[in-house]
């Protein structure tokens, strides 16, 4: 359970940083990191994609907005079933089911997962 608490704590840190970001690039950096942490947890995963949708709509990014709508629908079922691409940043350009490397600091904090 330690990894679970750590992941949730780090998720909240990243989401708070995203909400307070001063630039679009910094906002997406933190949203992507939060996404990696949220994937095993249906509610957090869905909440993360909702925040990504909000960012995309605010930026008038139609492609990202549509992609996030699709991801909102599949986030919880993917988490519940364990069928999510580990390390994926959650953005449209990352691909829906493309695994990606987990940033080393996150992997270290989670015990190498």
Biopython code that builds the backbone (N, CA, C, O; Angstrom):
import numpy as np
from Bio.PDB.StructureBuilder import StructureBuilder

atoms = [
    (1, "UNK", "N", (0.800, -1.208, 0.000)),
    (1, "UNK", "CA", (0.000, 0.000, 0.000)),
    (1, "UNK", "C", (0.842, 1.273, 0.000)),
    (1, "UNK", "O", (0.339, 2.343, -0.342)),
    (2, "UNK", "N", (2.118, 1.173, 0.379)),
    (2, "UNK", "CA", (2.971, 2.353, 0.387)),
    (2, "UNK", "C", (3.059, 2.970, -0.995)),
    (2, "UNK", "O", (2.972, 4.190, -1.136)),
    (3, "UNK", "N", (3.232, 2.143, -2.020)),
    (3, "UNK", "CA", (3.285, 2.645, -3.391)),
    (3, "UNK", "C", (2.006, 3.340, -3.796)),
    (3, "UNK", "O", (2.032, 4.335, -4.521)),
    (4, "UNK", "N", (0.873, 2.809, -3.322)),
    (4, "UNK", "CA", (-0.429, 3.398, -3.608)),
    (4, "UNK", "C", (-0.523, 4.802, -3.016)),
    (4, "UNK", "O", (-0.927, 5.742, -3.700)),
    (5, "UNK", "N", (-0.150, 4.943, -1.745)),
    (5, "UNK", "CA", (-0.185, 6.260, -1.085)),
    (5, "UNK", "C", (0.780, 7.229, -1.758)),
    (5, "UNK", "O", (0.460, 8.402, -1.951)),
    (6, "UNK", "N", (1.946, 6.740, -2.109)),
    (6, "UNK", "CA", (2.943, 7.582, -2.763)),
    (6, "UNK", "C", (2.433, 8.065, -4.109)),
    (6, "UNK", "O", (2.551, 9.248, -4.429)),
    (7, "UNK", "N", (1.868, 7.165, -4.898)),
    (7, "UNK", "CA", (1.346, 7.540, -6.213)),
    (7, "UNK", "C", (0.240, 8.590, -6.096)),
    (7, "UNK", "O", (0.215, 9.559, -6.855)),
    (8, "UNK", "N", (-0.661, 8.395, -5.152)),
    (8, "UNK", "CA", (-1.752, 9.359, -4.970)),
    (8, "UNK", "C", (-1.240, 10.716, -4.486)),
    (8, "UNK", "O", (-1.735, 11.759, -4.912)),
    (9, "UNK", "N", (-0.255, 10.697, -3.601)),
    (9, "UNK", "CA", (0.320, 11.952, -3.104)),
    (9, "UNK", "C", (1.023, 12.688, -4.242)),
    (9, "UNK", "O", (0.846, 13.895, -4.406)),
    (10, "UNK", "N", (1.816, 11.967, -5.023)),
    (10, "UNK", "CA", (2.506, 12.587, -6.157)),
    (10, "UNK", "C", (1.516, 13.092, -7.204)),
    (10, "UNK", "O", (1.724, 14.144, -7.809)),
    (11, "UNK", "N", (0.440, 12.336, -7.413)),
    (11, "UNK", "CA", (-0.602, 12.765, -8.349)),
    (11, "UNK", "C", (-1.164, 14.125, -7.924)),
    (11, "UNK", "O", (-1.288, 15.035, -8.744)),
    (12, "UNK", "N", (-1.499, 14.256, -6.655)),
    (12, "UNK", "CA", (-2.052, 15.524, -6.159)),
    (12, "UNK", "C", (-1.052, 16.667, -6.305)),
    (12, "UNK", "O", (-1.432, 17.789, -6.639)),
    (13, "UNK", "N", (0.219, 16.385, -6.057)),
    (13, "UNK", "CA", (1.263, 17.408, -6.232)),
    (13, "UNK", "C", (1.309, 17.866, -7.689)),
    (13, "UNK", "O", (1.360, 19.065, -7.963)),
    (14, "UNK", "N", (1.290, 16.918, -8.617)),
    (14, "UNK", "CA", (1.349, 17.254, -10.047)),
    (14, "UNK", "C", (0.095, 18.009, -10.497)),
    (14, "UNK", "O", (0.194, 18.961, -11.271)),
    (15, "UNK", "N", (-1.074, 17.598, -10.021)),
    (15, "UNK", "CA", (-2.307, 18.293, -10.409)),
    (15, "UNK", "C", (-2.334, 19.716, -9.849)),
    (15, "UNK", "O", (-2.801, 20.634, -10.522)),
    (16, "UNK", "N", (-1.845, 19.903, -8.641)),
    (16, "UNK", "CA", (-1.774, 21.241, -8.054)),
    (16, "UNK", "C", (-0.806, 22.110, -8.853)),
    (16, "UNK", "O", (-1.084, 23.279, -9.123)),
    (17, "UNK", "N", (0.320, 21.534, -9.223)),
    (17, "UNK", "CA", (1.295, 22.273, -10.029)),
    (17, "UNK", "C", (0.710, 22.642, -11.394)),
    (17, "UNK", "O", (0.946, 23.741, -11.896)),
    (18, "UNK", "N", (-0.047, 21.728, -11.990)),
    (18, "UNK", "CA", (-0.677, 22.018, -13.281)),
    (18, "UNK", "C", (-1.679, 23.161, -13.148)),
    (18, "UNK", "O", (-1.721, 24.054, -13.995)),
    (19, "UNK", "N", (-2.470, 23.135, -12.105)),
    (19, "UNK", "CA", (-3.489, 24.179, -11.900)),
    (19, "UNK", "C", (-2.854, 25.549, -11.696)),
    (19, "UNK", "O", (-3.443, 26.565, -12.064)),
    (20, "UNK", "N", (-1.661, 25.587, -11.114)),
    (20, "UNK", "CA", (-0.998, 26.855, -10.859)),
    (20, "UNK", "C", (0.059, 27.229, -11.879)),
    (20, "UNK", "O", (0.796, 28.195, -11.686)),
    (21, "UNK", "N", (0.138, 26.475, -12.959)),
    (21, "UNK", "CA", (1.186, 26.699, -13.957)),
    (21, "UNK", "C", (1.050, 28.066, -14.621)),
    (21, "UNK", "O", (-0.054, 28.550, -14.871)),
    (22, "UNK", "N", (2.184, 28.665, -14.894)),
    (22, "UNK", "CA", (2.188, 29.993, -15.506)),
    (22, "UNK", "C", (2.205, 29.941, -17.032)),
    (22, "UNK", "O", (1.931, 30.947, -17.687)),
    (23, "UNK", "N", (2.524, 28.780, -17.602)),
    (23, "UNK", "CA", (2.543, 28.652, -19.064)),
    (23, "UNK", "C", (1.845, 27.362, -19.479)),
    (23, "UNK", "O", (1.677, 26.440, -18.681)),
    (24, "UNK", "N", (1.451, 27.323, -20.722)),
    (24, "UNK", "CA", (0.819, 26.131, -21.286)),
    (24, "UNK", "C", (1.756, 24.934, -21.204)),
    (24, "UNK", "O", (1.331, 23.836, -20.845)),
    (25, "UNK", "N", (3.019, 25.137, -21.531)),
    (25, "UNK", "CA", (3.987, 24.043, -21.537)),
    (25, "UNK", "C", (4.150, 23.445, -20.143)),
    (25, "UNK", "O", (4.207, 22.226, -19.985)),
    (26, "UNK", "N", (4.223, 24.300, -19.151)),
    (26, "UNK", "CA", (4.377, 23.814, -17.776)),
    (26, "UNK", "C", (3.107, 23.085, -17.332)),
    (26, "UNK", "O", (3.187, 22.056, -16.660)),
    (27, "UNK", "N", (1.939, 23.610, -17.703)),
    (27, "UNK", "CA", (0.669, 22.956, -17.358)),
    (27, "UNK", "C", (0.632, 21.535, -17.917)),
    (27, "UNK", "O", (0.314, 20.589, -17.196)),
    (28, "UNK", "N", (0.959, 21.384, -19.208)),
    (28, "UNK", "CA", (0.909, 20.059, -19.821)),
    (28, "UNK", "C", (1.970, 19.127, -19.249)),
    (28, "UNK", "O", (1.733, 17.927, -19.108)),
    (29, "UNK", "N", (3.119, 19.663, -18.925)),
    (29, "UNK", "CA", (4.173, 18.843, -18.299)),
    (29, "UNK", "C", (3.626, 18.174, -17.037)),
    (29, "UNK", "O", (3.793, 16.969, -16.849)),
    (30, "UNK", "N", (2.980, 18.947, -16.185)),
    (30, "UNK", "CA", (2.461, 18.401, -14.928)),
    (30, "UNK", "C", (1.234, 17.515, -15.156)),
    (30, "UNK", "O", (1.065, 16.515, -14.458)),
    (31, "UNK", "N", (0.384, 17.862, -16.111)),
    (31, "UNK", "CA", (-0.764, 17.000, -16.411)),
    (31, "UNK", "C", (-0.302, 15.635, -16.933)),
    (31, "UNK", "O", (-0.875, 14.604, -16.582)),
    (32, "UNK", "N", (0.716, 15.636, -17.756)),
    (32, "UNK", "CA", (1.241, 14.373, -18.291)),
    (32, "UNK", "C", (1.830, 13.510, -17.175)),
    (32, "UNK", "O", (1.599, 12.302, -17.148)),
    (33, "UNK", "N", (2.573, 14.101, -16.272)),
    (33, "UNK", "CA", (3.138, 13.353, -15.151)),
    (33, "UNK", "C", (2.019, 12.819, -14.250)),
    (33, "UNK", "O", (2.083, 11.685, -13.776)),
    (34, "UNK", "N", (1.003, 13.642, -14.022)),
    (34, "UNK", "CA", (-0.142, 13.194, -13.223)),
    (34, "UNK", "C", (-0.840, 12.026, -13.921)),
    (34, "UNK", "O", (-1.304, 11.096, -13.262)),
    (35, "UNK", "N", (-0.915, 12.074, -15.240)),
    (35, "UNK", "CA", (-1.552, 10.984, -15.988)),
    (35, "UNK", "C", (-0.829, 9.661, -15.759)),
    (35, "UNK", "O", (-1.462, 8.634, -15.515)),
    (36, "UNK", "N", (0.476, 9.691, -15.835)),
    (36, "UNK", "CA", (1.267, 8.467, -15.619)),
    (36, "UNK", "C", (0.949, 7.881, -14.247)),
    (36, "UNK", "O", (0.774, 6.671, -14.105)),
    (37, "UNK", "N", (0.876, 8.739, -13.251)),
    (37, "UNK", "CA", (0.594, 8.289, -11.885)),
    (37, "UNK", "C", (-0.839, 7.808, -11.709)),
    (37, "UNK", "O", (-1.101, 6.935, -10.882)),
    (38, "UNK", "N", (-1.771, 8.369, -12.478)),
    (38, "UNK", "CA", (-3.199, 8.082, -12.294)),
    (38, "UNK", "C", (-3.676, 6.792, -12.949)),
    (38, "UNK", "O", (-4.734, 6.277, -12.587)),
    (39, "UNK", "N", (-2.933, 6.269, -13.887)),
    (39, "UNK", "CA", (-3.438, 5.170, -14.705)),
    (39, "UNK", "C", (-4.019, 3.971, -13.948)),
    (39, "UNK", "O", (-5.025, 3.426, -14.401)),
    (40, "UNK", "N", (-3.453, 3.534, -12.836)),
    (40, "UNK", "CA", (-4.037, 2.379, -12.140)),
    (40, "UNK", "C", (-5.331, 2.685, -11.372)),
    (40, "UNK", "O", (-5.980, 1.761, -10.882)),
    (41, "UNK", "N", (-5.713, 3.949, -11.260)),
    (41, "UNK", "CA", (-6.820, 4.361, -10.397)),
    (41, "UNK", "C", (-7.952, 4.971, -11.235)),
    (41, "UNK", "O", (-7.797, 6.078, -11.752)),
    (42, "UNK", "N", (-9.081, 4.275, -11.380)),
    (42, "UNK", "CA", (-10.147, 4.732, -12.278)),
    (42, "UNK", "C", (-10.579, 6.188, -12.077)),
    (42, "UNK", "O", (-10.677, 6.939, -13.048)),
    (43, "UNK", "N", (-10.836, 6.594, -10.838)),
    (43, "UNK", "CA", (-11.306, 7.956, -10.616)),
    (43, "UNK", "C", (-10.211, 8.976, -10.934)),
    (43, "UNK", "O", (-10.472, 9.966, -11.616)),
    (44, "UNK", "N", (-9.004, 8.747, -10.454)),
    (44, "UNK", "CA", (-7.920, 9.696, -10.719)),
    (44, "UNK", "C", (-7.617, 9.787, -12.210)),
    (44, "UNK", "O", (-7.367, 10.871, -12.736)),
    (45, "UNK", "N", (-7.641, 8.653, -12.878)),
    (45, "UNK", "CA", (-7.362, 8.598, -14.317)),
    (45, "UNK", "C", (-8.400, 9.412, -15.088)),
    (45, "UNK", "O", (-8.053, 10.190, -15.977)),
    (46, "UNK", "N", (-9.667, 9.228, -14.743)),
    (46, "UNK", "CA", (-10.737, 9.977, -15.400)),
    (46, "UNK", "C", (-10.631, 11.460, -15.070)),
    (46, "UNK", "O", (-10.785, 12.309, -15.948)),
    (47, "UNK", "N", (-10.368, 11.769, -13.807)),
    (47, "UNK", "CA", (-10.213, 13.164, -13.368)),
    (47, "UNK", "C", (-9.070, 13.841, -14.123)),
    (47, "UNK", "O", (-9.175, 15.009, -14.495)),
    (48, "UNK", "N", (-7.989, 13.111, -14.345)),
    (48, "UNK", "CA", (-6.854, 13.663, -15.072)),
    (48, "UNK", "C", (-7.238, 14.005, -16.503)),
    (48, "UNK", "O", (-6.889, 15.075, -17.001)),
    (49, "UNK", "N", (-7.955, 13.105, -17.167)),
    (49, "UNK", "CA", (-8.364, 13.384, -18.550)),
    (49, "UNK", "C", (-9.363, 14.536, -18.607)),
    (49, "UNK", "O", (-9.381, 15.283, -19.585)),
    (50, "UNK", "N", (-10.187, 14.693, -17.583)),
    (50, "UNK", "CA", (-11.098, 15.846, -17.537)),
    (50, "UNK", "C", (-10.294, 17.145, -17.433)),
    (50, "UNK", "O", (-10.643, 18.143, -18.063)),
    (51, "UNK", "N", (-9.224, 17.134, -16.643)),
    (51, "UNK", "CA", (-8.365, 18.316, -16.539)),
    (51, "UNK", "C", (-7.645, 18.582, -17.859)),
    (51, "UNK", "O", (-7.454, 19.734, -18.249)),
    (52, "UNK", "N", (-7.248, 17.509, -18.542)),
    (52, "UNK", "CA", (-6.611, 17.667, -19.846)),
    (52, "UNK", "C", (-7.606, 18.233, -20.862)),
    (52, "UNK", "O", (-7.245, 19.074, -21.686)),
    (53, "UNK", "N", (-8.848, 17.773, -20.802)),
    (53, "UNK", "CA", (-9.881, 18.313, -21.687)),
    (53, "UNK", "C", (-10.075, 19.803, -21.423)),
    (53, "UNK", "O", (-10.145, 20.598, -22.361)),
    (54, "UNK", "N", (-10.160, 20.176, -20.172)),
    (54, "UNK", "CA", (-10.327, 21.587, -19.814)),
    (54, "UNK", "C", (-9.179, 22.423, -20.374)),
    (54, "UNK", "O", (-9.404, 23.505, -20.917)),
    (55, "UNK", "N", (-7.949, 21.925, -20.243)),
    (55, "UNK", "CA", (-6.788, 22.650, -20.777)),
    (55, "UNK", "C", (-6.877, 22.771, -22.293)),
    (55, "UNK", "O", (-6.609, 23.836, -22.849)),
    (56, "UNK", "N", (-7.250, 21.689, -22.959)),
    (56, "UNK", "CA", (-7.342, 21.701, -24.420)),
    (56, "UNK", "C", (-8.431, 22.665, -24.900)),
    (56, "UNK", "O", (-8.226, 23.394, -25.871)),
    (57, "UNK", "N", (-9.569, 22.673, -24.238)),
    (57, "UNK", "CA", (-10.659, 23.585, -24.613)),
    (57, "UNK", "C", (-10.223, 25.033, -24.389)),
    (57, "UNK", "O", (-10.463, 25.896, -25.234)),
    (58, "UNK", "N", (-9.592, 25.290, -23.267)),
    (58, "UNK", "CA", (-9.104, 26.645, -22.960)),
    (58, "UNK", "C", (-8.143, 27.130, -24.037)),
    (58, "UNK", "O", (-8.128, 28.311, -24.386)),
    (59, "UNK", "N", (-7.342, 26.206, -24.558)),
    (59, "UNK", "CA", (-6.355, 26.543, -25.593)),
    (59, "UNK", "C", (-6.934, 26.490, -27.005)),
    (59, "UNK", "O", (-6.220, 26.724, -27.980)),
    (60, "UNK", "N", (-8.215, 26.186, -27.113)),
    (60, "UNK", "CA", (-8.903, 26.073, -28.411)),
    (60, "UNK", "C", (-8.243, 25.031, -29.317)),
    (60, "UNK", "O", (-8.142, 25.222, -30.529)),
    (61, "UNK", "N", (-7.799, 23.933, -28.717)),
    (61, "UNK", "CA", (-7.140, 22.848, -29.445)),
    (61, "UNK", "C", (-8.181, 21.759, -29.703)),
    (61, "UNK", "O", (-8.435, 20.912, -28.846)),
    (62, "UNK", "N", (-8.772, 21.792, -30.888)),
    (62, "UNK", "CA", (-9.852, 20.848, -31.227)),
    (62, "UNK", "C", (-9.379, 19.400, -31.220)),
    (62, "UNK", "O", (-10.056, 18.525, -30.681)),
    (63, "UNK", "N", (-8.240, 19.152, -31.809)),
    (63, "UNK", "CA", (-7.743, 17.772, -31.906)),
    (63, "UNK", "C", (-7.526, 17.184, -30.507)),
    (63, "UNK", "O", (-7.947, 16.062, -30.225)),
    (64, "UNK", "N", (-6.874, 17.946, -29.646)),
    (64, "UNK", "CA", (-6.626, 17.468, -28.287)),
    (64, "UNK", "C", (-7.945, 17.328, -27.524)),
    (64, "UNK", "O", (-8.113, 16.390, -26.745)),
    (65, "UNK", "N", (-8.871, 18.250, -27.742)),
    (65, "UNK", "CA", (-10.168, 18.184, -27.061)),
    (65, "UNK", "C", (-10.914, 16.907, -27.428)),
    (65, "UNK", "O", (-11.418, 16.209, -26.549)),
    (66, "UNK", "N", (-10.988, 16.599, -28.716)),
    (66, "UNK", "CA", (-11.665, 15.370, -29.139)),
    (66, "UNK", "C", (-10.955, 14.137, -28.580)),
    (66, "UNK", "O", (-11.599, 13.194, -28.119)),
    (67, "UNK", "N", (-9.649, 14.156, -28.625)),
    (67, "UNK", "CA", (-8.884, 13.037, -28.087)),
    (67, "UNK", "C", (-9.125, 12.835, -26.601)),
    (67, "UNK", "O", (-9.200, 11.700, -26.131)),
    (68, "UNK", "N", (-9.245, 13.925, -25.863)),
    (68, "UNK", "CA", (-9.502, 13.812, -24.426)),
    (68, "UNK", "C", (-10.925, 13.329, -24.146)),
    (68, "UNK", "O", (-11.146, 12.604, -23.176)),
    (69, "UNK", "N", (-11.878, 13.712, -24.966)),
    (69, "UNK", "CA", (-13.245, 13.183, -24.797)),
    (69, "UNK", "C", (-13.249, 11.665, -24.927)),
    (69, "UNK", "O", (-13.881, 10.972, -24.130)),
    (70, "UNK", "N", (-12.550, 11.154, -25.922)),
    (70, "UNK", "CA", (-12.449, 9.696, -26.104)),
    (70, "UNK", "C", (-11.770, 9.064, -24.897)),
    (70, "UNK", "O", (-12.218, 8.029, -24.403)),
    (71, "UNK", "N", (-10.705, 9.673, -24.425)),
    (71, "UNK", "CA", (-9.953, 9.128, -23.298)),
    (71, "UNK", "C", (-10.756, 9.154, -21.997)),
    (71, "UNK", "O", (-10.603, 8.268, -21.155)),
    (72, "UNK", "N", (-11.604, 10.159, -21.831)),
    (72, "UNK", "CA", (-12.472, 10.194, -20.645)),
    (72, "UNK", "C", (-13.371, 8.958, -20.621)),
    (72, "UNK", "O", (-13.595, 8.371, -19.563)),
    (73, "UNK", "N", (-13.878, 8.570, -21.774)),
    (73, "UNK", "CA", (-14.769, 7.414, -21.866)),
    (73, "UNK", "C", (-14.040, 6.106, -21.544)),
    (73, "UNK", "O", (-14.610, 5.225, -20.900)),
    (74, "UNK", "N", (-12.804, 5.976, -21.980)),
    (74, "UNK", "CA", (-12.088, 4.703, -21.809)),
    (74, "UNK", "C", (-11.174, 4.653, -20.577)),
    (74, "UNK", "O", (-10.651, 3.589, -20.248)),
    (75, "UNK", "N", (-10.977, 5.774, -19.900)),
    (75, "UNK", "CA", (-10.023, 5.826, -18.778)),
    (75, "UNK", "C", (-10.394, 4.867, -17.653)),
    (75, "UNK", "O", (-9.584, 4.022, -17.271)),
    (76, "UNK", "N", (-11.598, 4.985, -17.122)),
    (76, "UNK", "CA", (-11.984, 4.142, -15.976)),
    (76, "UNK", "C", (-11.994, 2.652, -16.344)),
    (76, "UNK", "O", (-11.418, 1.846, -15.613)),
    (77, "UNK", "N", (-12.634, 2.263, -17.457)),
    (77, "UNK", "CA", (-12.588, 0.834, -17.804)),
    (77, "UNK", "C", (-11.159, 0.314, -17.997)),
    (77, "UNK", "O", (-10.851, -0.815, -17.614)),
    (78, "UNK", "N", (-10.293, 1.131, -18.587)),
    (78, "UNK", "CA", (-8.903, 0.729, -18.770)),
    (78, "UNK", "C", (-8.190, 0.528, -17.440)),
    (78, "UNK", "O", (-7.413, -0.413, -17.277)),
    (79, "UNK", "N", (-8.459, 1.417, -16.496)),
    (79, "UNK", "CA", (-7.859, 1.285, -15.167)),
    (79, "UNK", "C", (-8.396, 0.059, -14.446)),
    (79, "UNK", "O", (-7.628, -0.719, -13.880)),
    (80, "UNK", "N", (-9.712, -0.114, -14.463)),
    (80, "UNK", "CA", (-10.320, -1.262, -13.772)),
    (80, "UNK", "C", (-9.794, -2.591, -14.306)),
    (80, "UNK", "O", (-9.545, -3.524, -13.543)),
    (81, "UNK", "N", (-9.629, -2.666, -15.624)),
    (81, "UNK", "CA", (-9.207, -3.927, -16.237)),
    (81, "UNK", "C", (-7.691, -4.101, -16.272)),
    (81, "UNK", "O", (-7.193, -5.177, -16.601)),
    (82, "UNK", "N", (-6.956, -3.032, -15.931)),
    (82, "UNK", "CA", (-5.500, -3.105, -16.009)),
    (82, "UNK", "C", (-4.978, -3.007, -17.430)),
    (82, "UNK", "O", (-3.813, -3.308, -17.693)),
    (83, "UNK", "N", (-5.834, -2.589, -18.342)),
    (83, "UNK", "CA", (-5.446, -2.470, -19.754)),
    (83, "UNK", "C", (-5.183, -1.019, -20.108)),
    (83, "UNK", "O", (-5.991, -0.364, -20.766)),
    (84, "UNK", "N", (-4.046, -0.534, -19.662)),
    (84, "UNK", "CA", (-3.623, 0.828, -19.995)),
    (84, "UNK", "C", (-2.136, 0.770, -20.324)),
    (84, "UNK", "O", (-1.413, -0.073, -19.792)),
    (85, "UNK", "N", (-1.683, 1.652, -21.189)),
    (85, "UNK", "CA", (-0.277, 1.627, -21.589)),
    (85, "UNK", "C", (0.600, 2.349, -20.558)),
    (85, "UNK", "O", (0.609, 3.578, -20.498)),
    (86, "UNK", "N", (1.319, 1.598, -19.771)),
    (86, "UNK", "CA", (2.154, 2.165, -18.714)),
    (86, "UNK", "C", (3.069, 3.253, -19.258)),
    (86, "UNK", "O", (3.672, 3.107, -20.321)),
    (87, "UNK", "N", (3.159, 4.339, -18.511)),
    (87, "UNK", "CA", (4.037, 5.434, -18.878)),
    (87, "UNK", "C", (3.468, 6.399, -19.898)),
    (87, "UNK", "O", (4.043, 7.461, -20.137)),
    (88, "UNK", "N", (2.348, 6.042, -20.502)),
    (88, "UNK", "CA", (1.738, 6.896, -21.518)),
    (88, "UNK", "C", (1.369, 8.241, -20.908)),
    (88, "UNK", "O", (0.840, 8.297, -19.798)),
    (89, "UNK", "N", (1.644, 9.317, -21.626)),
    (89, "UNK", "CA", (1.412, 10.670, -21.111)),
    (89, "UNK", "C", (-0.029, 11.137, -21.215)),
    (89, "UNK", "O", (-0.382, 12.163, -20.633)),
    (90, "UNK", "N", (-0.876, 10.407, -21.944)),
    (90, "UNK", "CA", (-2.284, 10.753, -22.020)),
    (90, "UNK", "C", (-2.650, 11.772, -23.079)),
    (90, "UNK", "O", (-3.820, 12.132, -23.208)),
    (91, "UNK", "N", (-1.687, 12.238, -23.832)),
    (91, "UNK", "CA", (-1.951, 13.228, -24.877)),
    (91, "UNK", "C", (-2.292, 12.530, -26.181)),
    (91, "UNK", "O", (-1.991, 11.349, -26.359)),
    (92, "UNK", "N", (-2.915, 13.254, -27.084)),
    (92, "UNK", "CA", (-3.310, 12.705, -28.383)),
    (92, "UNK", "C", (-2.088, 12.220, -29.159)),
    (92, "UNK", "O", (-2.125, 11.143, -29.754)),
    (93, "UNK", "N", (-1.015, 12.993, -29.162)),
    (93, "UNK", "CA", (0.159, 12.598, -29.944)),
    (93, "UNK", "C", (0.860, 11.370, -29.373)),
    (93, "UNK", "O", (1.683, 10.756, -30.053)),
    (94, "UNK", "N", (0.545, 11.004, -28.132)),
    (94, "UNK", "CA", (1.156, 9.815, -27.523)),
    (94, "UNK", "C", (0.517, 8.530, -28.037)),
    (94, "UNK", "O", (1.107, 7.458, -27.903)),
    (95, "UNK", "N", (-0.664, 8.614, -28.615)),
    (95, "UNK", "CA", (-1.367, 7.411, -29.041)),
    (95, "UNK", "C", (-2.155, 6.832, -27.881)),
    (95, "UNK", "O", (-1.735, 6.919, -26.727)),
    (96, "UNK", "N", (-3.282, 6.251, -28.189)),
    (96, "UNK", "CA", (-4.192, 5.769, -27.153)),
    (96, "UNK", "C", (-3.633, 4.585, -26.363)),
    (96, "UNK", "O", (-3.852, 4.502, -25.155)),
    (97, "UNK", "N", (-2.926, 3.681, -27.010)),
    (97, "UNK", "CA", (-2.447, 2.468, -26.340)),
    (97, "UNK", "C", (-0.934, 2.274, -26.478)),
    (97, "UNK", "O", (-0.452, 1.141, -26.481)),
    (98, "UNK", "N", (-0.197, 3.360, -26.591)),
    (98, "UNK", "CA", (1.257, 3.265, -26.744)),
    (98, "UNK", "C", (1.961, 3.368, -25.392)),
    (98, "UNK", "O", (1.921, 4.422, -24.758)),
    (99, "UNK", "N", (2.608, 2.280, -24.938)),
    (99, "UNK", "CA", (3.384, 2.391, -23.698)),
    (99, "UNK", "C", (4.582, 3.311, -23.915)),
    (99, "UNK", "O", (5.110, 3.414, -25.022)),
    (100, "UNK", "N", (4.994, 3.970, -22.854)),
    (100, "UNK", "CA", (6.119, 4.899, -22.921)),
    (100, "UNK", "C", (6.968, 4.713, -21.659)),
    (100, "UNK", "O", (6.480, 4.195, -20.655)),
    (101, "UNK", "N", (8.211, 5.124, -21.707)),
    (101, "UNK", "CA", (9.051, 5.007, -20.509)),
    (101, "UNK", "C", (8.510, 5.894, -19.386)),
    (101, "UNK", "O", (8.067, 7.017, -19.628)),
    (102, "UNK", "N", (8.552, 5.384, -18.175)),
    (102, "UNK", "CA", (8.149, 6.168, -17.008)),
    (102, "UNK", "C", (9.345, 7.032, -16.612)),
    (102, "UNK", "O", (10.456, 6.517, -16.481)),
    (103, "UNK", "N", (9.138, 8.344, -16.418)),
    (103, "UNK", "CA", (10.260, 9.182, -15.984)),
    (103, "UNK", "C", (10.939, 8.589, -14.753)),
    (103, "UNK", "O", (10.275, 8.106, -13.835)),
    (104, "UNK", "N", (12.243, 8.633, -14.748)),
    (104, "UNK", "CA", (13.017, 7.953, -13.705)),
    (104, "UNK", "C", (12.650, 8.408, -12.300)),
    (104, "UNK", "O", (12.590, 7.584, -11.387)),
    (105, "UNK", "N", (12.403, 9.699, -12.105)),
    (105, "UNK", "CA", (12.074, 10.165, -10.755)),
    (105, "UNK", "C", (10.748, 9.594, -10.269)),
    (105, "UNK", "O", (10.593, 9.315, -9.081)),
    (106, "UNK", "N", (9.793, 9.419, -11.174)),
    (106, "UNK", "CA", (8.507, 8.811, -10.786)),
    (106, "UNK", "C", (8.695, 7.323, -10.499)),
    (106, "UNK", "O", (8.168, 6.801, -9.517)),
    (107, "UNK", "N", (9.448, 6.647, -11.363)),
    (107, "UNK", "CA", (9.701, 5.218, -11.148)),
    (107, "UNK", "C", (10.417, 4.996, -9.819)),
    (107, "UNK", "O", (10.084, 4.069, -9.081)),
    (108, "UNK", "N", (11.386, 5.832, -9.515)),
    (108, "UNK", "CA", (12.117, 5.711, -8.244)),
    (108, "UNK", "C", (11.178, 5.933, -7.057)),
    (108, "UNK", "O", (11.219, 5.188, -6.078)),
    (109, "UNK", "N", (10.344, 6.947, -7.148)),
    (109, "UNK", "CA", (9.420, 7.268, -6.051)),
    (109, "UNK", "C", (8.407, 6.144, -5.821)),
    (109, "UNK", "O", (7.963, 5.917, -4.696)),
    (110, "UNK", "N", (8.053, 5.451, -6.893)),
    (110, "UNK", "CA", (7.069, 4.375, -6.798)),
    (110, "UNK", "C", (7.721, 3.016, -6.539)),
    (110, "UNK", "O", (7.045, 1.987, -6.537)),
    (111, "UNK", "N", (8.996, 3.020, -6.326)),
    (111, "UNK", "CA", (9.683, 1.756, -6.020)),
    (111, "UNK", "C", (10.056, 0.976, -7.250)),
    (111, "UNK", "O", (10.089, -0.254, -7.214)),
    (112, "UNK", "N", (10.344, 1.672, -8.357)),
    (112, "UNK", "CA", (10.787, 0.984, -9.562)),
    (112, "UNK", "C", (9.688, 0.452, -10.429)),
    (112, "UNK", "O", (9.969, -0.305, -11.358)),
    (113, "UNK", "N", (8.402, 0.818, -10.170)),
    (113, "UNK", "CA", (7.296, 0.346, -11.005)),
    (113, "UNK", "C", (7.214, 1.095, -12.294)),
    (113, "UNK", "O", (6.336, 0.820, -13.113)),
]
sb = StructureBuilder()
sb.init_structure("model")
sb.init_model(0)
sb.init_chain("A")
sb.init_seg("    ")
for serial, (resi, resn, name, xyz) in enumerate(atoms, 1):
    if name == "N":
        sb.init_residue(resn, " ", resi, " ")
    sb.init_atom(name, np.array(xyz, "f"), 0.0, 1.0, " ", f" {name:<3s}", serial, name[0])
structure = sb.get_structure()
